[in-house]
Amino acid sequence: MAKVTLYVKDWCPYCQRAKQLLASKGVTDIELIDIEADPEQAAQMMTRTGRRTVPQIYVGETHVGGFDDMAALDRAGRLDPLLAG
């Protein structure tokens, strides 16, 4: 299974939904990067993704986008193959 990285804020409902969707897919190894706890990580996220909102989701080296983007991939049947690596 591909490595999953989530840039999150602890209180963010979309971050929680992203974690729930990944859990429903059997993903247990998720690197969570809390950008509120570490402002340097927030700057890195913005540089890496060009976005300011959370969650920002990477599956392997592929930037999926936010929760809505990942949910759309799932509906299109393209999330499972991405997660499988």
Secondary structure, 3 states (H helix, E strand, C coil): CCCEEEEECCCCHHHHHHHHHHHHCCCCCEEEEECCCCHHHHHHHHHHHCCCCCCEEEECCEEEECHHHHHHHHHCCCHHHHHHC
